[in-house]
Amino acid sequence: MLATIFMIGLFALAGLFLLKLVFGLGFGLLGWLFSFAIKALICGALIYLVIRIFSPETARRLRQKFSGSSY
């Protein structure tokens, strides 16, 4: 009986350790991807802003190309 309780506790601790390991790495990777996406968004917005200031016609063509509107 005592061995059974000990084994259940051991399996519970191993499960918690594996859960922490899997979700720790998973959320770490997810956080890295999210931060990369935010940085790429900011860089793209800055590039578009520069293009819009120096070449409004090119900015208009880019906006039409990515918006899907052919008008």
NORURMO-V125895 format. One record per pair of residues at least 12 apart in sequence whose C-alpha atoms are under 8 Angstrom apart, sorted by sequence separation. I is the first residue (numbers start at 1). GAP is how many residues later the second one is. If there is no record, write none. Layout:
I;GAP + I;GAP
//
This chain:
none
//
